[in-house]
Amino acid sequence: MERGKLLYEGKAKALYETDNDNLLIQYFKDDTTAFDGAKKEQLEEKGVINCAISTKIFEFLEKNGVKTHFVETLSPREMLVKKCEIIPVEVVVRNIAAGSFSRRYGVKEGTPLKEPLVEFFYKSDELHDPMVCPNHVYLFGWATREELAYMTKEALKINELLKNFFDAIDITLVDFKLEFGRHNGEVILADEITPDSCRLWDKSTHEVLDKDRFRKNMGKVVESYKEIYRRIMEKYGE
């Protein structure tokens, strides 16, 4: 399967046509951005590590009954995926207060939440991904009530699966972002699940292992991503 026409290029990934109308190639770049692109760097090998991590997580989710766009990995940076019409709503699941949640509500970072919290954000760089409520989603026609209910239920299911997945390798899943898309009339999980889209802390030391290392100028971003992948392969590798 070879890359065809470039269809879309985002901050961290690009999508290419294939000779199959239902399949695309998702290419993971080394570009790393924060604050709506205001901060940007190229981090060597980051795309390769993220592709590898996302592959193992999608395989794990598929085995546990989650329908995703993942088909197979084609190369260290390329993933064959089902073509989706992306729903422009980011679904964020939070287990522990951190990041924008702590800033918005004045909750000390690291405070466990009583139960997982699901939030929705409109995907728009120009508007800085504003937080929205379900009524916004229906009003603007981004998703139906049934689709949003499904996305919420799946997000909570994925949260429980990933908490166990990471707990087994001594990592705490703080929060994460999901994107969903429509494929042949069915809503499925799309995009990626990587340290770019999750907050992941070492369970014992609480060391940050995710993209916050880049946001906060902590250094050793790729090294931390590699450590996550090392633990995943040690536990789940074949």
N, CA and C of each residue as an Amber inpcrd file, in Angstrom:
protein
   714
   0.8560000  -1.1880000   0.0000000   0.0000000   0.0000000   0.0000000
   0.8960000   1.2430000   0.0000000   0.7540000   2.0920000  -1.0190000
   1.5990000   3.2770000  -1.1300000   0.7910000   4.5470000  -0.9060000
   1.5060000   5.5730000  -0.4270000   0.8570000   6.8660000  -0.2170000
   0.4600000   7.5020000  -1.5380000  -0.7470000   8.0340000  -1.5630000
  -1.2190000   8.7700000  -2.7210000  -1.2540000  10.2610000  -2.4200000
  -2.3030000  10.9210000  -2.8370000  -2.4530000  12.3580000  -2.6730000
  -2.5860000  12.7380000  -1.1920000  -1.9130000  13.8230000  -0.8190000
  -2.0540000  14.3510000   0.5370000  -3.4490000  14.9430000   0.6860000
  -4.2010000  14.4510000   1.6770000  -5.5560000  14.9390000   1.9090000
  -5.6310000  15.9660000   3.0260000  -4.7790000  15.7940000   4.0310000
  -4.8500000  16.6560000   5.2070000  -3.5080000  16.6280000   5.9180000
  -3.0810000  17.7850000   6.3970000  -1.8710000  17.8350000   7.2130000
  -2.1550000  18.6520000   8.4580000  -2.0260000  18.0000000   9.6030000
  -2.2160000  18.6700000  10.8700000  -0.8900000  18.9560000  11.5400000
  -0.9600000  19.2740000  12.8270000   0.2550000  19.6540000  13.5470000
   1.1940000  18.4660000  13.7630000   0.6450000  17.2660000  13.9200000
   1.4820000  16.1130000  14.2520000   1.3420000  14.9530000  13.2740000
   0.3360000  15.0180000  12.3910000   0.0880000  13.9000000  11.4840000
  -0.3570000  14.4140000  10.1220000  -0.2520000  13.5280000   9.1220000
  -0.7630000  13.8210000   7.7840000  -1.5420000  12.6040000   7.3080000
  -2.5560000  12.8390000   6.4720000  -3.3710000  11.7590000   5.9260000
  -3.2430000  11.7380000   4.4120000  -3.0370000  10.5370000   3.8700000
  -2.8500000  10.3580000   2.4340000  -3.8700000   9.3660000   1.8780000
  -4.2530000   9.5920000   0.6330000  -5.1020000   8.6430000  -0.0760000
  -4.3430000   7.3400000  -0.3130000  -5.1130000   6.2690000  -0.5490000
  -4.5510000   5.0010000  -1.0290000  -5.3500000   4.5850000  -2.2650000
  -5.0480000   3.4250000  -2.8080000  -5.8170000   2.9480000  -3.9590000
  -7.1410000   2.3210000  -3.5450000  -7.4500000   2.3730000  -2.2450000
  -8.7220000   1.8870000  -1.7210000  -9.4900000   3.0970000  -1.1650000
 -10.6790000   3.3490000  -1.6750000 -11.4470000   4.5310000  -1.2810000
 -11.8210000   4.5420000   0.2010000 -11.7900000   3.3820000   0.8460000
 -12.1830000   3.2850000   2.2570000 -11.0080000   3.3290000   3.2210000
  -9.7830000   3.4300000   2.6810000  -8.6020000   3.3710000   3.5340000
  -7.6870000   4.5580000   3.2770000  -7.0350000   5.0350000   4.3340000
  -6.0660000   6.1190000   4.2440000  -4.7720000   5.6960000   4.9340000
  -3.6960000   6.4090000   4.6410000  -2.4420000   6.2330000   5.3810000
  -2.2570000   7.4330000   6.2990000  -2.1140000   7.1420000   7.5780000
  -1.8700000   8.1820000   8.5870000  -0.3750000   8.2080000   8.8870000
   0.2480000   9.3530000   8.6330000   1.6970000   9.5060000   8.7750000
   1.9990000  10.3440000  10.0140000   2.8410000   9.8250000  10.8900000
   3.1860000  10.4960000  12.1430000   4.4550000  11.3320000  11.9450000
   4.3460000  12.6320000  12.1810000   5.4580000  13.5590000  11.9870000
   6.2300000  13.7580000  13.2980000   7.4030000  14.3540000  13.1790000
   8.1930000  14.7000000  14.3580000   7.8280000  16.0820000  14.9090000
   7.0020000  16.8230000  14.1720000   6.5870000  18.1520000  14.6250000
   5.8750000  18.0560000  15.9670000   6.1970000  18.9610000  16.8590000
   5.5760000  19.0090000  18.1810000   5.1610000  20.4390000  18.4560000
   3.8900000  20.6150000  18.7940000   3.3820000  21.9670000  19.0230000
   2.6570000  22.0500000  20.3550000   2.5050000  23.2750000  20.8260000
   1.7320000  23.5560000  22.0340000   1.1570000  24.9600000  21.9220000
   0.1310000  25.2120000  22.7260000  -0.4990000  26.5400000  22.7760000
  -0.9670000  26.9710000  21.3850000  -1.7650000  26.0750000  20.7540000
  -2.3310000  26.3320000  19.4240000  -1.2670000  26.6610000  18.3890000
  -0.1400000  25.9880000  18.4900000   0.9210000  26.1550000  17.5060000
   1.8840000  27.2840000  17.7790000   1.6680000  28.0300000  18.8670000
   2.5630000  29.1450000  19.1870000   3.9710000  28.6460000  19.5200000
   4.0430000  27.4560000  20.0840000   5.3340000  26.8320000  20.3700000
   5.4670000  25.6120000  19.4800000   6.5620000  25.5280000  18.7480000
   6.7220000  24.4350000  17.8000000   8.1760000  24.0330000  17.6760000
   8.4140000  22.7150000  17.6720000   9.7520000  22.1770000  17.4680000
   9.6390000  20.8460000  16.7360000  10.7450000  20.4250000  16.1570000
  10.8460000  19.0760000  15.6150000  11.6580000  18.2490000  16.5990000
  11.0660000  17.1590000  17.0590000  11.7380000  16.2730000  18.0040000
  12.0070000  14.9450000  17.2970000  13.2620000  14.6960000  17.0270000
  13.6520000  13.5270000  16.2400000  13.1340000  12.2290000  16.8510000
  12.5130000  11.4200000  16.0280000  11.9740000  10.0960000  16.3710000
  10.6290000  10.1390000  17.0700000  10.1200000  11.3200000  17.4030000
   8.8470000  11.3660000  18.1280000   7.7310000  10.7080000  17.3370000
   7.6900000  10.9610000  16.0170000   6.6500000  10.3620000  15.1860000
   6.7150000   8.8420000  15.1760000   7.9250000   8.3100000  15.1420000
   8.1140000   6.8570000  15.1440000   7.6060000   6.2560000  16.4550000
   7.9750000   6.8810000  17.5720000   7.5450000   6.3730000  18.8830000
   6.0370000   6.4720000  19.0330000   5.4560000   7.5980000  18.6060000
   4.0060000   7.7630000  18.7310000   3.2420000   6.7630000  17.8720000
   3.7480000   6.4930000  16.6780000   3.1130000   5.4960000  15.8300000
   3.1350000   4.1240000  16.5080000   4.2530000   3.7970000  17.1150000
   4.3990000   2.4950000  17.7780000   3.4900000   2.3930000  19.0030000
   3.4360000   3.4490000  19.7950000   2.5900000   3.4460000  20.9900000
   1.1190000   3.3710000  20.5970000   0.7120000   4.2010000  19.6350000
  -0.6830000   4.2090000  19.2000000  -1.0870000   2.8530000  18.6310000
  -0.1790000   2.2120000  17.9170000  -0.4610000   0.8770000  17.3730000
  -0.7870000  -0.1060000  18.4810000   0.0600000  -0.1670000  19.4970000
  -0.1650000  -1.1300000  20.5870000  -1.4620000  -0.8270000  21.3410000
  -1.7730000   0.4570000  21.5220000  -2.9970000   0.8180000  22.2440000
  -4.2360000   0.4870000  21.4160000  -4.2060000   0.7960000  20.1120000
  -5.3540000   0.4590000  19.2720000  -5.5520000  -1.0550000  19.2100000
  -4.4760000  -1.8110000  19.1100000  -4.6010000  -3.2670000  19.1010000
  -5.2390000  -3.7570000  20.4000000  -4.8040000  -3.1780000  21.5170000
  -5.3600000  -3.5450000  22.8200000  -6.8520000  -3.2210000  22.8890000
  -7.2310000  -2.0350000  22.4350000  -8.6410000  -1.6300000  22.4820000
  -9.5040000  -2.4980000  21.5710000  -8.9950000  -2.7880000  20.3740000
  -9.7470000  -3.6470000  19.4570000  -9.9990000  -5.0270000  20.0820000
  -8.9980000  -5.5660000  20.7470000  -9.1540000  -6.8760000  21.3890000
 -10.1880000  -6.8360000  22.5040000 -10.4380000  -5.6330000  23.0280000
 -11.3900000  -5.4800000  24.1230000 -12.7030000  -4.8510000  23.6690000
 -13.0120000  -4.9880000  22.3840000 -14.3270000  -4.6340000  21.8960000
 -14.5590000  -3.1960000  21.4960000 -13.4970000  -2.3940000  21.3860000
 -13.6370000  -0.9990000  20.9530000 -13.3960000  -0.9320000  19.4430000
 -14.3530000  -0.3680000  18.7240000 -14.2120000  -0.2310000  17.2740000
 -13.3880000   1.0130000  16.9580000 -12.2910000   0.8200000  16.2190000
 -11.3840000   1.9240000  15.9150000 -11.1200000   1.9910000  14.4110000
 -10.4230000   3.0440000  13.9950000 -10.0700000   3.1840000  12.5780000
  -8.7980000   2.4190000  12.2210000  -8.1380000   1.8400000  13.2000000
  -6.8510000   1.1690000  12.9700000  -7.0210000  -0.0990000  12.1340000
  -6.1590000  -0.2600000  11.1300000  -6.1390000  -1.4790000  10.3280000
  -4.8200000  -2.2270000  10.5500000  -3.7060000  -1.5560000  10.2540000
  -2.3990000  -2.1640000  10.4770000  -1.3200000  -1.0910000  10.3640000
  -0.1390000  -1.4190000  10.8580000   1.0090000  -0.5300000  10.7180000
   1.7810000  -0.9160000   9.4610000   2.0680000   0.0760000   8.6280000
   2.7410000  -0.1740000   7.3590000   4.2440000   0.0450000   7.4290000
   4.6630000   0.9940000   8.2620000   6.0770000   1.3320000   8.4100000
   6.2340000   1.9990000   9.7670000   7.4530000   2.3080000  10.1970000
   7.6210000   2.9380000  11.5100000   6.8380000   4.2390000  11.6960000
   6.4760000   4.9090000  10.6030000   5.7310000   6.1650000  10.7220000
   4.3390000   6.1150000  10.1000000   3.9640000   5.0000000   9.5120000
   2.7310000   4.9500000   8.7370000   1.7580000   3.9020000   9.2720000
   0.5160000   4.3250000   9.4170000  -0.5460000   3.4610000   9.9040000
  -1.6750000   3.4580000   8.8740000  -2.1100000   2.2890000   8.4600000
  -3.2540000   2.1720000   7.5700000  -4.5200000   2.2650000   8.4100000
  -5.4140000   3.1940000   8.0410000  -6.6200000   3.4310000   8.8380000
  -7.8510000   3.4980000   7.9390000  -9.0000000   3.2560000   8.5270000
 -10.2700000   3.3970000   7.8120000 -10.5670000   4.8830000   7.6010000
 -11.0440000   5.2000000   6.4330000 -11.3870000   6.5860000   6.1270000
 -12.6010000   7.0120000   6.9340000 -12.4690000   8.1300000   7.6380000
 -13.5430000   8.6150000   8.5100000 -13.8840000  10.0680000   8.2070000
 -15.1370000  10.4040000   8.4360000 -15.5500000  11.7950000   8.5120000
 -15.4350000  12.1890000   9.9850000 -14.4060000  12.9560000  10.3030000
 -14.1360000  13.2650000  11.7060000 -15.2270000  14.1600000  12.2880000
 -15.7440000  13.7780000  13.4320000 -16.7010000  14.6000000  14.1700000
 -15.9020000  15.6850000  14.8800000 -16.2280000  16.9770000  14.6760000
 -15.3680000  18.0600000  15.1830000 -15.5350000  18.3470000  16.6820000
 -15.5800000  17.2840000  17.4580000 -15.7370000  17.4150000  18.9090000
 -14.6870000  16.5410000  19.5870000 -13.7920000  17.1620000  20.3330000
 -12.8290000  16.3960000  21.1150000 -13.4780000  15.9610000  22.4230000
 -13.3140000  14.6940000  22.7360000 -13.8600000  14.1440000  23.9770000
 -12.6970000  13.9510000  24.9420000 -12.7530000  14.6490000  26.0650000
 -11.6810000  14.5770000  27.0620000 -12.2020000  13.8670000  28.3040000
 -11.4560000  12.8850000  28.7680000 -11.7950000  12.1750000  30.0000000
 -10.7330000  12.4860000  31.0370000 -11.1910000  12.9060000  32.2120000
 -10.2690000  13.2860000  33.2920000 -10.4770000  12.3930000  34.5120000
  -9.3740000  11.8900000  35.0430000  -9.3890000  11.1200000  36.2860000
  -8.7790000  11.8980000  37.4450000  -7.8660000  12.7980000  37.1140000
  -7.1230000  13.5850000  38.1050000  -7.0470000  15.0190000  37.5830000
  -7.1750000  15.9840000  38.4770000  -7.1150000  17.3950000  38.0750000
  -5.7200000  17.7420000  37.5550000  -5.6910000  18.3840000  36.3970000
  -4.4210000  18.8200000  35.8030000  -4.7220000  19.7840000  34.6680000
  -3.6860000  20.4880000  34.2310000  -3.7860000  21.3210000  33.0420000
  -4.8730000  22.3720000  33.1090000  -5.6350000  22.5050000  32.0060000
  -6.6600000  23.5480000  31.9120000  -7.7680000  23.3570000  32.9330000
  -8.0350000  22.1240000  33.3220000  -9.0640000  21.8730000  34.3380000
  -8.6770000  22.5470000  35.6530000  -7.4350000  22.3780000  36.0710000
  -6.9750000  22.9910000  37.3180000  -7.0100000  24.5110000  37.2280000
  -6.6310000  25.0550000  36.0570000  -6.6510000  26.5090000  35.8910000
  -8.0750000  27.0550000  35.8870000  -8.9850000  26.3610000  35.2250000
 -10.3640000  26.8480000  35.1250000 -11.0650000  26.8790000  36.4660000
 -10.8530000  25.8390000  37.2630000 -11.6520000  25.6770000  38.4810000
 -10.8670000  25.8580000  39.7700000  -9.5920000  26.1790000  39.6550000
  -8.8060000  26.4140000  40.8540000  -8.5870000  25.1680000  41.6920000
  -8.5660000  24.0170000  41.0450000  -8.3480000  22.7480000  41.7420000
  -6.8740000  22.3920000  41.6580000  -6.2850000  22.0890000  42.7870000
  -4.8550000  21.7810000  42.8140000  -4.5350000  20.6180000  41.8920000
  -3.4970000  20.7870000  41.0570000  -3.0850000  19.7260000  40.1440000
  -2.6980000  18.4890000  40.9440000  -3.1780000  17.3490000  40.5020000
  -2.9050000  16.0890000  41.1920000  -4.0400000  15.6250000  42.0820000
  -5.0940000  16.4440000  42.1930000  -6.2440000  16.0660000  43.0160000
  -7.0880000  15.0220000  42.2850000  -7.2720000  13.8330000  42.8700000
  -8.1090000  12.8170000  42.2130000  -9.5650000  13.2830000  42.1650000
 -10.2440000  13.0010000  41.0750000 -11.6590000  13.3190000  40.9550000
 -12.4870000  12.1560000  41.5070000 -13.6890000  12.4690000  42.0220000
 -14.5260000  11.4310000  42.6340000 -14.9230000  10.3580000  41.6340000
 -15.0610000  10.7570000  40.3750000 -15.3680000   9.8170000  39.3020000
 -14.8540000  10.4150000  38.0040000 -14.6810000   9.6040000  36.9680000
 -14.1930000  10.1500000  35.7010000 -15.1260000  11.2360000  35.1640000
 -14.5290000  12.3110000  34.6780000 -15.2780000  13.4360000  34.1280000
 -15.0930000  13.4700000  32.6210000 -16.2030000  13.5770000  31.8740000
 -16.1520000  13.6980000  30.4190000 -16.4780000  15.1340000  30.0330000
 -15.5900000  15.7470000  29.2340000 -15.7920000  17.1070000  28.7430000
 -15.7200000  17.1100000  27.2150000 -16.3360000  18.1270000  26.5950000
 -16.3500000  18.2400000  25.1470000 -15.7670000  19.5840000  24.7210000
 -14.9820000  19.5510000  23.6360000 -14.3590000  20.7620000  23.1030000
 -14.5470000  20.7840000  21.5910000 -14.8930000  21.9550000  21.0760000
 -15.0510000  22.1200000  19.6330000 -13.6780000  22.2190000  18.9870000
 -13.4270000  21.3640000  17.9840000 -12.1300000  21.3430000  17.3020000
 -12.0080000  22.5570000  16.3950000 -11.3020000  23.5820000  16.8690000
 -11.0960000  24.7870000  16.0660000  -9.8700000  25.5210000  16.5830000
  -8.7740000  25.4620000  15.8190000  -7.5630000  26.1880000  16.2060000
  -7.8360000  27.6900000  16.2870000  -8.6380000  28.1980000  15.3410000
  -8.9140000  29.6330000  15.3050000  -9.6160000  30.1120000  16.5710000
 -10.4830000  29.2660000  17.1240000 -11.2300000  29.6250000  18.3380000
 -10.5950000  29.0480000  19.5960000  -9.4290000  28.4130000  19.4410000
  -8.6840000  27.8270000  20.5700000  -9.4520000  26.7000000  21.2520000
 -10.1160000  25.8780000  20.4440000 -10.8060000  24.6780000  20.9360000
 -11.6750000  24.9620000  22.1600000 -12.7270000  25.7800000  22.0080000
 -13.5320000  26.1390000  23.1740000 -14.2860000  24.9490000  23.7610000
 -14.4420000  24.9670000  25.0710000 -15.2390000  23.9480000  25.7410000
 -16.7020000  24.1600000  25.3870000 -17.4240000  23.0670000  25.1240000
 -18.8370000  23.1530000  24.7620000 -19.6330000  22.1480000  25.5860000
 -20.9400000  22.3650000  25.6260000 -21.8330000  21.4340000  26.3140000
 -22.5660000  20.6010000  25.2670000 -23.2390000  19.5140000  25.6580000
 -23.9530000  18.6890000  24.6760000 -24.9230000  19.4760000  23.8010000
 -25.5960000  20.4620000  24.3660000 -26.5520000  21.2340000  23.5680000
 -25.8780000  21.9870000  22.4250000 -24.6500000  22.4590000  22.6390000
 -23.9070000  23.0770000  21.5420000 -23.7030000  22.0690000  20.4090000
 -23.3300000  20.8540000  20.7950000 -23.0400000  19.8190000  19.8000000
 -24.2680000  19.5500000  18.9380000 -25.4590000  19.4400000  19.5790000
 -26.6870000  19.1980000  18.8200000 -27.0670000  20.4320000  18.0080000
 -26.9940000  21.6100000  18.6380000 -27.4340000  22.8550000  18.0080000
 -26.6740000  23.1370000  16.7210000 -25.3510000  22.9350000  16.7440000
 -24.5320000  23.2330000  15.5820000 -24.4290000  22.0590000  14.6030000
 -25.0700000  20.9470000  14.9360000 -25.1120000  19.8190000  14.0090000
 -23.8290000  19.0360000  13.8940000 -22.9720000  19.1300000  14.8990000
 -21.7100000  18.3980000  14.8460000 -21.9160000  16.9030000  15.0410000
 -22.8960000  16.5370000  15.8630000 -23.2210000  15.1330000  16.1060000
 -24.6580000  15.0550000  16.6040000 -25.2800000  13.9150000  16.3990000
 -26.6310000  13.7100000  16.9010000 -26.5700000  13.3600000  18.3940000
 -27.7260000  13.3920000  19.0370000 -27.7860000  13.0060000  20.4520000
 -27.3300000  11.5610000  20.6250000 -27.7350000  10.7230000  19.6970000
 -27.3690000   9.3050000  19.7780000 -25.8610000   9.1230000  19.6040000
 -25.2910000   9.8700000  18.6660000 -23.8470000   9.7690000  18.4490000
 -23.0740000  10.2500000  19.6680000 -23.5040000  11.3580000  20.2450000
 -22.7850000  11.8870000  21.4100000 -22.9230000  10.9500000  22.6060000
 -24.0950000  10.3540000  22.7650000 -24.2760000   9.3870000  23.8540000
 -23.3500000   8.1940000  23.6700000 -23.2160000   7.7460000  22.4270000
 -22.3100000   6.6260000  22.1370000 -20.8650000   7.0140000  22.4150000
 -20.4610000   8.2060000  21.9650000 -19.0930000   8.6720000  22.1770000
 -18.7770000   8.7690000  23.6590000 -19.7380000   9.2460000  24.4450000
 -19.5350000   9.3680000  25.8930000 -19.3810000   7.9950000  26.5350000
 -20.2490000   7.0800000  26.1650000 -20.1920000   5.7160000  26.7180000
 -18.8770000   5.0370000  26.3420000 -18.4660000   5.1830000  25.0650000
 -17.2130000   4.5800000  24.6300000 -16.0100000   5.2080000  25.3240000
 -16.0540000   6.5310000  25.5170000 -14.9440000   7.2180000  26.1860000
 -14.7520000   6.6880000  27.6000000 -15.8430000   6.4650000  28.3170000
 -15.7520000   5.9420000  29.6800000 -15.2690000   4.4920000  29.6750000
 -15.7150000   3.7230000  28.6880000 -15.2340000   2.3410000  28.5560000
 -13.7360000   2.3270000  28.2610000 -13.3150000   3.1780000  27.3260000
 -11.8920000   3.2750000  26.9830000 -11.0780000   3.7140000  28.1910000
 -11.6320000   4.6200000  28.9790000 -10.9310000   5.0840000  30.1800000
 -10.6380000   3.9240000  31.1230000 -11.6290000   3.0880000  31.3710000
 -11.4130000   1.9540000  32.2750000 -10.3770000   0.9880000  31.7040000
 -10.4530000   0.7450000  30.4070000  -9.4780000  -0.1550000  29.7770000
  -8.0680000   0.4110000  29.8660000  -7.9290000   1.7150000  29.5550000
  -6.5910000   2.3140000  29.5380000  -6.0350000   2.5050000  30.9500000
  -6.8780000   2.7710000  31.9130000  -6.3840000   2.8620000  33.2960000
  -5.7240000   1.5480000  33.6950000  -6.3630000   0.4330000  33.3590000
  -5.7940000  -0.8750000  33.6750000  -4.5430000  -1.1480000  32.8380000
  -4.5970000  -0.7590000  31.5580000  -3.4590000  -0.9480000  30.6530000
  -2.2110000  -0.2640000  31.1950000  -2.3650000   0.9920000  31.6160000
  -1.2110000   1.7440000  32.1020000  -0.8540000   1.3850000  33.5450000
  -1.8480000   1.0660000  34.3450000  -1.5660000   0.6930000  35.7360000
  -0.6440000  -0.5260000  35.7930000  -0.8130000  -1.4250000  34.8350000
   0.0070000  -2.6410000  34.7900000   1.4640000  -2.3500000  34.4840000
   1.7580000  -1.1480000  33.9730000   3.1610000  -0.7750000  33.6970000
   3.5680000   0.4200000  34.5780000   2.8940000   0.5290000  35.7180000
   3.2430000   1.5290000  36.7390000   3.1380000   2.9630000  36.2300000
   2.0960000   3.2260000  35.4480000   1.8160000   4.5740000  34.9540000
   0.3780000   4.9420000  35.3060000   0.1870000   6.1590000  35.7720000
  -1.1400000   6.6670000  36.0900000  -1.7010000   7.4320000  34.8940000
  -2.9080000   7.0700000  34.4870000  -3.5970000   7.7910000  33.4140000
  -4.3440000   8.9630000  34.0440000  -3.8180000  10.1560000  33.8430000
  -4.3900000  11.3690000  34.4520000  -5.6010000  11.8400000  33.6520000
  -5.4110000  12.0490000  32.3650000  -6.4960000  12.4340000  31.4630000
  -6.0730000  12.1380000  30.0310000  -7.0110000  12.2470000  29.0920000
  -6.6830000  11.9950000  27.6960000  -7.7740000  12.5370000  26.7890000
  -7.4070000  12.7300000  25.5240000  -8.3100000  13.2600000  24.5120000
  -8.5840000  12.1890000  23.4610000  -9.8420000  12.1040000  23.0410000
 -10.2370000  11.1870000  21.9840000 -10.9220000  11.9480000  20.8540000
 -10.8130000  11.3930000  19.6430000 -11.5830000  11.8880000  18.5150000
 -12.3000000  10.7080000  17.8740000 -13.5160000  10.9610000  17.4120000
 -14.3200000   9.9350000  16.7660000 -14.6630000  10.3720000  15.3450000
 -14.9660000   9.3920000  14.4880000 -15.3610000   9.6960000  13.1240000
 -16.4070000   8.7140000  12.6290000 -17.0460000   9.0730000  11.5340000
 -18.0480000   8.2010000  10.9250000 -17.4120000   7.4350000   9.7710000
 -17.5410000   6.1130000   9.8300000 -17.0250000   5.2500000   8.7670000
 -18.1590000   4.3490000   8.3090000 -18.5760000   4.5100000   7.0610000
 -19.6930000   3.7270000   6.5220000 -20.9190000   3.7990000   7.4360000
 -21.1880000   5.0040000   7.9420000 -22.3800000   5.2300000   8.7590000
 -22.2480000   4.8500000  10.2190000 -21.0750000   4.3700000  10.6280000
 -20.8590000   3.9390000  12.0140000 -19.8290000   4.8370000  12.6790000
 -20.0800000   5.2210000  13.9310000 -19.1240000   6.0380000  14.6770000
 -18.0660000   5.1230000  15.2850000 -16.7850000   5.4410000  15.0060000
 -15.6810000   4.6440000  15.5400000 -14.6010000   5.5850000  16.0840000
 -13.7340000   5.0460000  16.9220000 -12.6110000   5.8040000  17.4620000
 -11.5920000   6.0660000  16.3640000 -11.0890000   7.3030000  16.2820000
 -10.1410000   7.6620000  15.2300000  -8.9080000   8.3380000  15.8330000
  -8.1520000   9.0430000  15.0020000  -7.0020000   9.8550000  15.3990000
  -5.8740000   8.9890000  15.9800000  -5.4480000   9.2570000  17.2080000
  -4.3220000   8.5710000  17.8370000  -4.5250000   8.5430000  19.3390000
  -3.8230000   7.6690000  20.0050000  -3.7060000   7.7140000  21.4710000
  -2.2220000   7.5750000  21.7750000  -1.6100000   8.6790000  22.1990000
  -0.1690000   8.7500000  22.4190000   0.1050000   9.6710000  23.6050000
   1.3710000   9.8000000  24.0050000   1.6910000  10.7890000  25.0490000
   1.4250000  12.2320000  24.6130000   1.1870000  12.4560000  23.3280000
   0.7690000  13.7840000  22.8740000  -0.6610000  14.0900000  23.3060000
  -1.4810000  13.0520000  23.4120000  -2.9080000  13.2530000  23.6840000
  -3.3410000  12.7510000  25.0570000  -2.3970000  12.2850000  25.8520000
  -2.6850000  11.7970000  27.2110000  -1.7750000  12.4920000  28.2230000
  -2.2230000  12.5910000  29.4470000  -1.3110000  12.9100000  30.5570000
  -1.0050000  11.6080000  31.2800000   0.2830000  11.2980000  31.3720000
   0.7370000  10.0430000  31.9430000   1.8370000  10.3230000  32.9610000
   1.6180000   9.8750000  34.2000000   2.5900000  10.0990000  35.2690000
   3.0840000   8.7610000  35.7970000   4.3710000   8.6960000  36.1120000
   4.8980000   7.5070000  36.7660000   4.1590000   7.3060000  38.0880000
   3.6970000   6.0810000  38.3220000   2.8360000   5.8140000  39.4760000
   3.5540000   6.0240000  40.8070000   4.8370000   5.7420000  40.8570000
   5.5780000   5.8480000  42.1120000   6.1550000   7.2430000  42.3380000
   6.7810000   7.8070000  41.3130000   7.4850000   9.0880000  41.4690000
   6.6510000  10.2930000  41.0370000   5.5370000  10.0250000  40.3100000
   4.6870000  11.0870000  39.7300000   5.4330000  11.8930000  38.6620000
   6.5330000  11.3510000  38.1580000   7.2520000  12.0330000  37.0870000
   6.3660000  12.1400000  35.8480000   6.3780000  13.2960000  35.2170000
   5.6070000  13.5300000  33.9950000   6.2820000  12.8050000  32.8310000
   5.4830000  12.0290000  32.0810000   6.0280000  11.2580000  30.9670000
   5.4120000  11.6470000  29.6320000   4.6590000  12.7320000  29.5910000
   3.8520000  13.0810000  28.4230000   4.2550000  14.4300000  27.8280000
   3.3800000  14.9810000  26.9770000   3.6580000  16.2100000  26.2490000
   3.8220000  17.4300000  27.1530000   3.3810000  17.3460000  28.4000000
   3.6140000  18.4550000  29.3240000   5.1060000  18.7390000  29.4880000
   5.9330000  17.7540000  29.2480000   7.3820000  17.9810000  29.3110000
   7.7860000  19.0140000  28.2580000   7.1070000  18.9920000  27.1170000
   7.3660000  19.9800000  26.0580000   6.7170000  21.3180000  26.4040000
   5.4700000  21.2730000  26.8400000   4.7500000  22.5030000  27.1740000
   5.4880000  23.2990000  28.2530000   6.0290000  22.6020000  29.2350000
   6.6210000  23.2440000  30.4050000   8.1480000  23.3170000  30.3470000
   8.7220000  23.0370000  29.1830000  10.1770000  23.1210000  29.0040000
  10.9420000  22.2510000  29.9990000  10.4350000  21.0410000  30.2170000
  11.0650000  20.1400000  31.1740000  12.1850000  19.3070000  30.5440000
  12.2240000  19.2710000  29.1970000  13.2440000  18.4930000  28.5190000
  12.9430000  17.0030000  28.5050000  13.7940000  16.2470000  27.8040000
  13.7110000  14.7880000  27.7150000  12.3190000  14.3120000  27.3030000
  11.7550000  14.9680000  26.2960000  10.4230000  14.6000000  25.8190000
  10.4540000  13.2240000  25.1500000  11.3040000  13.0860000  24.1450000
  11.3640000  11.8190000  23.4120000  11.8250000  10.6880000  24.3240000
  12.7510000  10.9930000  25.2210000  13.2280000   9.9700000  26.1630000
  12.0670000   9.4370000  27.0160000  11.1800000  10.3250000  27.4400000
  10.0280000   9.9080000  28.2470000   9.0630000   9.0660000  27.4190000
   8.8430000   9.4720000  26.1540000   7.9830000   8.6940000  25.2720000
   8.5710000   7.2990000  25.0550000   9.8800000   7.2410000  24.8960000
  10.5460000   5.9470000  24.7110000  10.4050000   5.0700000  25.9530000
  10.4330000   5.6990000  27.1220000  10.2610000   4.9320000  28.3640000
   8.8590000   4.3300000  28.4320000   7.8550000   5.0850000  28.0170000
   6.4970000   4.5400000  27.9700000   6.4470000   3.3470000  27.0280000
   7.0290000   3.5040000  25.8430000   7.0010000   2.4130000  24.8660000
   7.7750000   1.1980000  25.3820000   8.8940000   1.4400000  26.0560000
   9.6690000   0.3250000  26.6130000   8.8220000  -0.4820000  27.5850000
   8.0940000   0.2230000  28.4570000   7.2510000  -0.4810000  29.4360000
   6.1090000  -1.2210000  28.7460000   5.5140000  -0.5860000  27.7310000
   4.4260000  -1.2480000  26.9950000   4.9150000  -2.5390000  26.3620000
   6.0620000  -2.4830000  25.7150000   6.5740000  -3.6660000  25.0410000
   7.0050000  -4.7430000  26.0290000   7.5290000  -4.3240000  27.1580000
   7.9450000  -5.2740000  28.1860000   6.7400000  -6.0680000  28.7120000
   5.5900000  -5.3830000  28.8060000   4.3910000  -6.0080000  29.3370000
   3.5240000  -6.6420000  28.2460000   3.3590000  -5.9310000  27.1290000
   2.3890000  -6.3460000  26.1240000   2.9970000  -6.7620000  24.7720000
   4.3160000  -6.6220000  24.6500000   4.9550000  -6.9470000  23.3740000
   4.9080000  -8.4240000  23.0660000   4.9860000  -8.7240000  21.7910000
   4.9540000 -10.1340000  21.3710000   6.3510000 -10.5910000  20.9680000
